[in-house]
C-alpha cells in the first residue's frame, strides 16, 4: 500500500480521483478495491505496524454503521405477493405458497441480510439460483451430473437452491443498452478434491485428462464456471471438464449495486465517504489515549543534574538534589489541551454520522428531546413524528436501497419459479417498517379507516403486516361458519349481537360511529 504524503499513521487508502475511478471497474482494480474495503470493515485500519510503546485504538465505526443500516434496511424478513393480471387465476395462490416454501427452505431471511451487509461493504452483491437434484430425483441419472444444471421444468425431481455469491471472485458483462441485463458471468471458487469428485464425478475428470484420483481429499483445486445465455462450462485447474449448451436458457445470476452509480453497472460501498474520517478518528483517539497515559505517569524534568539514579516519581519519594539543580513534572494537559482534543474528536464523530446518514439518535444518543415534543404530552402521538424526523436520513437511505432490491427480489423470484416448473409471475415486495410502530395505535387507525370506507380490509391487513390478506379472509369465513357466528349471536336478538358476514353488502352492515378521540387520533397520525 502506498505511503501517505501527509501522515502515515492516519492514512489507509488514497482518495479516488477521476482517472482511478474510470479504471476502477476493470476486474483487477475492482477486486483490489473489494479487498481494501473488506479489510477496513474487519478492523485492519492502520497502514503501518505499531511502533514500540505506541498506543493504538481502533474504533470500528465502519462495522457499526454498516450493520446498523442493514438492521434498519432488512433486519426483519421481507415478504412478497405475486401479481396476476387475471383475477380468476386459480394457480396464483398455489404458486405463491410454493414460492414461500422455497424461501423458507433456503433460509432467505438470513441469506438476504448477509447479502445486504456484504453489498454495503463491497459496493456490489449478487445471488445465484440453481436447480439441484434431491433424494426423489430419477435414480438412473448418473451421479456425475449432481453439479450440473438441470433442464427447466424438472422441478419435481430437483430442489431450487439460492445462495449469495462471493462478488470478490466474480466478473460479468452487461448489455450496453441495458446495464441490468447480463451477457456473461464467470465465477471462481475453490473446492477440495474430495468435494469436486463428489459433485462432478471422477469420470469427467478422467475424460478431461485430469488425475483427480491422485489428489488427497483435502487438497484444494481451482474451479471456474462460465455462463452465457447459450453456453455453460466448468474448468478445474484451467482444464475444461464440462462444456455445452446452457440447459437453463438464462444466466442464473442476479447482480446488483449497493448504491447505484449513473451509467455504471457496478455500485459504491457505504464505506466510500467515511474511510478518511474513520482513519483520522482512530488517530485522534489514540493520541488522546497516549496523552492521558503520560499524564497518569508524569514525565520528570531535571536541570543541572548529572546522575538521575534514584530519582523516581512516586508516593513518599524523597529527593536530594545538588546545589543549583531543579526538578519539575512536565504537565502535558495544561491550558485546556484535553478539551481541544475532545472537541476535535466530537467534530469527527459528527461528520461520520452526517456522511454515513446514520444520526446519533439511531445509536441511542440524542433522543432525550423526543418525549418533549407536542407540548407537554409526555410522548403521545408527536413522539413518533419527532423520532421519524431525527431518523429521516436513515429512512431516505433505506428507501433508496429498497428501490434497487425491489427489482432484484422480483427477478430472483421469477428465476426460482422458472426452474421449479411453476407459472412465472411478477412479485410485489412487502417491506417491514423501518422504525418501530405503536401497533395498538395502528390498529385503531385502520379500524377507523376501514369503517369510513377509506381503506379496504385487504389494505388494512397489509398495513398491519399480514402477508396473505386474501387467505386471512378465507380463514375468517371458514371459522365463522364453523362457529355459527354469521347469524344473530349472544341471544340478544339486537344489532349489538349481530356479526356481519365478510361478504355482506354495505346496507346489511351496521353503521360504525367514530368517536371524537378516534377522529383526532386519525388526524394526528396523518390518516
C-alpha positions in Angstrom: 0.0 0.0 0.0 1.3 3.4 -0.9 2.9 5.7 1.7 1.0 8.7 3.0 2.5 12.1 2.0 0.9 13.8 4.9 0.6 11.4 7.9 1.4 7.8 7.7 -0.5 6.7 10.8 -3.7 8.4 9.6 -3.5 7.0 6.1 -5.3 4.0 4.8 -6.4 4.5 1.2 -5.7 7.3 -1.3 -8.7 9.3 -2.4 -10.1 8.1 -5.7 -9.5 10.7 -8.4 -11.3 10.8 -11.8 -8.7 8.7 -13.6 -8.6 6.0 -11.0 -12.4 5.8 -10.8 -12.7 5.4 -14.6 -10.3 2.4 -14.3 -11.8 1.0 -11.1 -14.5 -1.1 -12.8 -11.9 -3.3 -14.5 -11.9 -6.7 -12.8 -8.5 -6.5 -11.2 -8.9 -2.9 -9.8 -12.5 -3.7 -8.6 -11.3 -6.9 -6.8 -8.5 -4.9 -5.2 -10.9 -2.3 -4.0 -13.2 -5.0 -2.6 -10.3 -6.4 -0.5 -9.4 -2.9 0.8 -13.0 -2.3 1.9 -13.3 -5.7 3.4 -10.0 -5.3 5.4 -11.2 -1.9 6.7 -14.5 -3.4 7.7 -12.8 -6.2 9.6 -10.8 -3.6 11.6 -7.4 -3.6 9.8 -7.4 0.2 9.6 -3.7 1.0 10.1 -1.3 1.0 7.2 1.9 0.6 9.3 3.0 -1.7 12.1 2.7 -0.4 15.6 5.9 1.2 16.9 7.3 0.1 20.3 5.4 1.9 23.1 2.8 3.4 20.7 -0.8 3.2 21.8 -3.3 2.4 19.1 -7.0 2.2 19.4 -9.2 1.1 16.5 -12.8 2.4 16.9 -14.5 0.3 14.2 -17.3 2.7 13.2 -17.3 1.2 9.8 -18.6 -2.1 11.0 -21.1 -0.4 13.4 -22.5 1.8 10.7 -22.9 -0.9 8.1 -24.6 -3.3 10.5 -26.8 -0.5 11.8 -28.0 0.4 8.3 -28.5 -3.3 7.4 -30.7 -3.7 10.5 -32.9 -0.8 9.5 -32.9 -1.9 5.9 -33.6 -5.7 6.2 -33.4 -6.6 9.9 -36.9 -8.2 9.6 -37.8 -10.8 7.0 -39.1 -9.5 3.7 -42.5 -10.6 2.4 -43.9 -10.7 -1.1 -47.1 -11.4 -3.1 -47.4 -12.5 -6.7 -49.2 -10.3 -9.2 -51.5 -11.6 -11.9 -53.5 -9.7 -14.5 -56.1 -12.4 -14.5 -58.3 -12.1 -11.4 -59.7 -15.6 -12.0 -56.2 -17.1 -11.9 -56.7 -20.1 -9.7 -53.0 -21.1 -9.8 -51.8 -17.8 -8.2 -52.3 -18.8 -4.6 -50.8 -22.3 -5.0 -47.8 -20.8 -6.8 -47.3 -18.2 -4.2 -47.4 -20.8 -1.4 -44.9 -23.0 -3.2 -42.6 -20.0 -3.6 -42.8 -19.2 0.1 -41.8 -22.8 0.9 -38.8 -22.4 -1.4 -37.9 -19.2 0.5 -38.2 -21.0 3.8 -36.2 -24.0 2.5 -33.3 -21.8 1.5 -33.5 -19.6 4.7 -33.6 -16.5 2.6 -34.2 -14.2 5.6 -30.6 -14.9 6.7 -29.2 -15.1 3.2 -30.7 -11.7 2.3 -29.4 -10.0 5.5 -25.9 -11.4 4.8 -26.0 -10.3 1.2 -27.1 -6.8 2.3 -24.1 -6.5 4.7 -21.8 -7.8 2.0 -23.0 -5.4 -0.6 -22.8 -2.5 1.8 -19.2 -3.2 2.5 -18.0 -4.1 -1.0 -20.4 -2.0 -3.1 -21.9 -4.9 -5.1 -23.8 -8.0 -4.3 -25.4 -10.9 -6.1 -27.4 -14.1 -5.9 -27.2 -17.4 -7.8 -30.3 -19.6 -8.4 -29.7 -23.2 -9.4 -31.7 -26.4 -9.5 -30.0 -29.3 -7.7 -31.2 -33.0 -7.6 -33.0 -34.1 -4.4 -33.5 -37.5 -3.0 -36.6 -38.0 -5.2 -34.7 -37.5 -8.4 -34.5 -40.1 -11.1 -32.3 -42.9 -9.7 -31.0 -43.7 -13.2 -29.4 -40.2 -13.5 -25.7 -40.5 -13.2 -24.2 -39.2 -10.0 -21.7 -37.2 -12.1 -24.5 -34.8 -13.1 -25.0 -33.7 -9.5 -23.2 -30.5 -10.0 -24.6 -29.7 -13.4 -27.7 -27.6 -14.2 -31.0 -29.4 -15.0 -33.5 -28.7 -17.7 -36.2 -26.1 -16.9 -39.4 -27.7 -15.9 -37.9 -30.6 -13.9 -38.7 -29.1 -10.5 -40.4 -32.3 -9.3 -37.1 -34.0 -9.4 -34.9 -31.2 -8.0 -34.5 -28.5 -5.4 -34.2 -24.8 -6.1 -31.1 -23.5 -4.3 -30.4 -19.8 -3.8 -27.1 -18.5 -2.4 -25.3 -15.2 -2.1 -22.3 -15.2 -4.4 -18.8 -14.1 -3.5 -18.6 -11.0 -5.6 -14.9 -10.7 -4.9 -14.2 -13.6 -7.3 -16.9 -12.9 -9.9 -16.8 -11.0 -13.2 -19.6 -10.1 -15.6 -20.5 -8.3 -18.7 -23.6 -6.2 -19.2 -25.5 -5.1 -22.3 -24.7 -1.7 -23.4 -28.3 -0.7 -24.0 -29.5 -2.2 -20.6 -27.0 -2.4 -17.8 -29.3 -4.7 -15.8 -29.1 -7.5 -18.4 -26.1 -9.8 -18.1 -24.3 -11.1 -21.3 -21.8 -13.4 -19.5 -20.6 -14.3 -16.0 -17.5 -16.0 -14.7 -17.2 -17.2 -11.1 -14.1 -18.5 -9.5 -14.1 -20.6 -6.3 -12.2 -23.3 -4.5 -13.2 -26.9 -3.7 -11.3 -29.7 -2.1 -10.5 -32.6 -4.4 -12.9 -34.7 -2.5 -15.8 -32.2 -2.9 -15.0 -31.9 -6.6 -15.1 -35.7 -7.1 -18.4 -36.0 -5.2 -20.0 -33.1 -7.1 -18.9 -33.9 -10.6 -17.8 -37.5 -10.6 -14.3 -38.9 -11.3 -15.2 -39.9 -14.9 -15.5 -36.3 -16.0 -12.0 -35.6 -14.7 -10.5 -38.7 -16.3 -12.2 -37.9 -19.6 -10.5 -34.4 -19.5 -7.1 -36.0 -18.7 -7.1 -34.8 -15.0 -5.7 -37.3 -12.4 -8.1 -36.2 -9.7 -7.9 -39.6 -8.0 -4.2 -39.0 -7.2 -5.1 -35.9 -5.2 -5.8 -36.1 -1.5 -9.4 -35.3 -0.5 -8.2 -32.2 1.5 -6.2 -30.7 -1.4 -7.7 -27.6 -3.0 -8.5 -27.2 -6.7 -9.5 -24.0 -8.5 -12.9 -24.1 -10.1 -14.1 -21.7 -12.8 -17.7 -21.5 -14.1 -18.6 -19.6 -17.3 -22.2 -18.7 -18.2 -23.8 -17.1 -21.2 -27.4 -17.3 -22.3 -26.4 -20.1 -24.7 -23.3 -21.8 -23.2 -22.2 -23.2 -19.9 -18.7 -24.6 -18.9 -16.8 -25.7 -15.9 -13.0 -25.7 -15.6 -10.8 -27.4 -12.9 -7.3 -26.0 -12.6 -7.8 -24.4 -16.0 -8.9 -27.6 -17.7 -12.5 -27.9 -19.0 -14.5 -30.8 -17.7 -17.9 -29.6 -18.9 -18.7 -27.5 -22.0 -22.0 -27.4 -23.7 -25.3 -25.5 -24.1 -26.8 -23.7 -21.2 -29.6 -26.0 -20.0 -31.4 -23.2 -18.2 -31.8 -20.9 -21.1 -30.8 -17.9 -19.0 -27.9 -16.8 -16.8 -28.8 -17.8 -13.3 -27.3 -14.8 -11.5 -28.8 -11.6 -10.2 -26.2 -9.0 -9.7 -26.9 -5.6 -8.2 -25.2 -2.4 -6.9 -25.3 -1.4 -3.3 -25.6 2.3 -4.3 -26.3 2.9 -8.0 -23.7 4.9 -10.0 -25.1 6.6 -13.1 -24.2 4.9 -16.3 -22.4 2.2 -14.5 -23.4 -1.4 -13.7 -21.2 -1.7 -10.5 -22.0 0.2 -7.4 -20.5 2.1 -4.4 -19.7 0.9 -0.9 -21.2 2.5 2.1 -17.6 3.0 3.3 -16.7 5.2 0.3 -17.2 8.5 2.1 -16.1 7.6 5.7 -12.7 5.9 5.2 -10.6 9.1 5.7 -12.7 10.2 8.7 -12.7 6.8 10.3 -8.9 6.6 10.0 -8.5 10.1 11.4 -10.9 9.2 14.3 -8.6 6.3 15.2 -5.5 8.5 15.2 -7.0 11.2 17.3 -8.5 8.8 19.9 -5.1 7.1 20.1 -3.3 10.4 20.6 -5.7 11.4 23.4 -5.2 8.0 25.0 -1.4 8.4 24.8 -1.7 11.9 26.4 -3.8 10.5 29.3 -1.3 7.7 29.7 1.5 10.2 30.0 -0.5 12.4 32.4 -1.1 9.4 34.6 2.6 8.6 34.5 4.2 12.1 34.6 7.5 12.9 32.9 10.2 14.2 35.4 12.2 17.1 34.0 15.6 17.7 35.7 18.0 20.6 35.3 21.7 20.7 36.3 21.7 17.0 37.4 24.3 14.7 36.1 23.0 11.5 37.6 19.3 10.7 37.8 19.6 7.4 39.5 17.2 7.1 42.4 15.0 10.0 41.3 11.6 8.4 40.7 8.1 9.9 40.9 6.0 8.1 43.5 4.2 8.4 46.8 6.6 9.3 49.7 9.6 9.8 47.3 12.4 12.0 48.8 15.0 13.6 46.5 18.4 15.1 47.4 19.3 17.4 44.6 22.7 19.1 44.2 23.0 22.8 44.6 21.6 24.7 41.6 19.6 21.7 40.4 15.9 21.9 39.6 13.2 19.3 39.2 9.6 19.6 37.9 6.9 17.4 36.5 6.0 18.0 32.8 2.3 18.9 32.6 1.0 17.6 29.3 -2.6 18.6 29.7 -2.3 22.2 30.8 -4.1 25.1 29.2 -7.2 23.1 28.2 -5.3 20.7 26.0 -7.6 17.8 26.6 -10.7 19.9 25.8 -9.2 20.7 22.4 -8.7 17.1 21.6 -12.2 16.1 22.7 -13.8 18.9 20.7 -11.9 17.7 17.6 -13.0 14.1 18.2 -16.6 15.2 18.6 -16.4 17.1 15.3 -15.1 14.0 13.6 -17.9 12.0 15.3 -20.5 14.4 13.9 -19.0 14.2 10.4 -19.0 10.4 10.5 -22.7 10.4 11.3 -23.5 13.1 8.7 -21.7 11.4 5.8 -23.0 7.9 6.7 -26.6 9.2 7.1 -26.7 7.5 10.5 -27.7 10.1 13.1 -26.5 9.6 16.6 -30.1 9.1 17.7 -30.0 5.8 15.7 -27.3 4.7 18.1 -29.4 5.6 21.2 -27.9 9.1 21.6 -29.6 12.5 21.4 -33.1 11.1 21.8 -33.9 12.8 25.1 -35.9 15.5 23.4 -38.3 13.2 21.6 -40.6 12.9 24.6 -40.9 16.7 25.0 -42.5 17.3 21.6 -46.2 18.0 21.4 -46.3 20.5 24.2 -46.0 18.5 27.4 -47.9 15.4 26.4 -45.0 13.2 27.5 -44.6 11.4 24.2 -48.0 10.7 22.7 -48.6 10.8 19.0 -46.0 13.5 18.5 -43.1 11.5 19.8 -43.2 9.1 16.9 -43.2 12.0 14.4 -40.2 13.5 16.3 -38.3 10.2 16.1 -39.1 9.9 12.4 -37.7 13.4 11.8 -34.5 12.6 13.7 -34.0 9.4 11.8 -35.2 10.7 8.4 -31.7 10.4 6.8 -31.8 6.7 7.7 -35.3 6.3 6.1 -34.2 8.1 2.9 -31.1 5.8 2.6 -33.2 2.7 3.3 -35.8 3.8 0.7 -33.1 4.2 -2.0 -31.7 0.7 -1.4 -35.2 -0.8 -1.3 -35.9 0.5 -4.8 -32.9 -1.4 -6.0 -33.9 -4.6 -4.1 -37.5 -4.5 -5.4 -36.3 -5.4 -8.8 -33.6 -7.8 -7.5 -36.0 -9.9 -5.5 -38.6 -9.9 -8.3 -36.0 -11.2 -10.8 -34.8 -13.8 -8.3 -38.4 -15.0 -7.7 -39.0 -15.3 -11.4 -35.9 -17.4 -11.8 -37.0 -19.7 -8.9 -40.4 -20.2 -10.4 -39.0 -20.9 -13.8 -36.5 -23.5 -12.5 -39.2 -25.2 -10.4 -41.6 -25.5 -13.5 -44.3 -23.3 -11.9 -46.1 -20.4 -13.7 -44.0 -17.3 -13.7 -45.5 -14.2 -12.1 -44.0 -10.8 -11.2 -43.7 -10.0 -7.5 -44.7 -7.1 -5.3 -42.2 -6.9 -2.4 -43.6 -6.0 1.0 -41.0 -4.4 3.3 -41.2 -4.2 7.1 -41.4 -0.8 8.7 -38.1 1.0 9.1 -39.0 2.4 12.5 -40.8 0.8 15.4 -44.6 1.5 15.4 -47.2 1.6 18.1 -49.3 -1.4 17.0 -52.3 -0.5 19.2 -52.4 2.9 17.7 -52.0 1.5 14.2 -54.9 -1.0 14.8 -57.1 1.8 16.0 -56.2 3.9 12.9 -57.0 1.1 10.5 -60.3 0.3 12.2 -61.4 3.9 11.6 -60.2 4.0 8.0 -62.0 0.7 7.1 -65.2 1.9 8.9 -65.0 5.1 6.9 -64.5 3.2 3.6 -61.1 4.9 3.1 -59.2 1.6 3.4 -60.3 -1.9 2.3 -59.9 -4.8 4.7 -57.1 -6.2 2.5 -55.2 -2.8 2.6 -55.6 -2.6 6.4 -54.3 -6.2 6.8 -51.3 -5.3 4.7 -50.5 -2.2 6.7 -50.7 -4.4 9.9 -48.2 -6.8 8.4 -50.5 -9.6 7.1 -48.6 -11.1 4.2 -51.6 -13.0 2.8 -54.7 -10.9 3.4 -56.9 -12.9 0.9 -56.1 -16.1 2.7 -57.0 -14.5 6.0 -60.4 -13.7 4.6 -61.0 -17.3 3.7 -59.9 -18.4 7.2 -62.3 -15.9 8.9 -65.2 -17.1 6.8 -64.5 -20.7 7.5 -64.1 -20.0 11.2 -67.4 -18.1 11.4 -69.3 -20.8 9.5 -67.8 -23.4 11.8 -68.8 -21.5 15.0 -72.1 -20.3 13.6 -71.3 -16.7 14.1 -72.8 -15.4 10.9 -76.3 -15.4 12.5 -77.6 -13.4 15.4 -75.4 -14.3 18.4 -75.4 -13.9 22.1 -79.2 -14.4 22.4 -79.8 -10.7 22.4 -81.5 -10.5 19.0 -80.4 -6.9 18.6 -77.9 -5.2 16.4 -75.3 -5.5 19.1 -75.3 -9.3 19.0 -75.0 -9.5 15.2 -71.7 -10.0 13.4 -71.9 -9.1 9.8 -70.5 -11.6 7.3 -67.3 -10.8 5.4 -69.2 -10.8 2.1 -72.2 -8.7 3.3 -73.1 -5.6 1.4 -72.8 -2.2 2.9 -76.5 -1.8 3.5 -76.6 -5.0 5.6 -73.8 -3.8 7.9 -74.5 -1.7 10.9 -73.0 1.8 10.7 -69.9 2.4 12.7 -69.8 5.6 14.8 -66.4 7.2 15.2 -65.7 8.9 18.5 -64.1 12.3 18.7 -60.9 10.8 20.2 -60.6 8.4 17.2 -61.1 11.2 14.7 -58.5 13.3 16.5 -56.1 10.3 16.5 -56.6 9.8 12.8 -55.9 13.5 12.2 -52.7 13.4 14.3 -51.4 10.2 12.5 -52.0 11.6 9.0 -54.9 9.3 8.3 
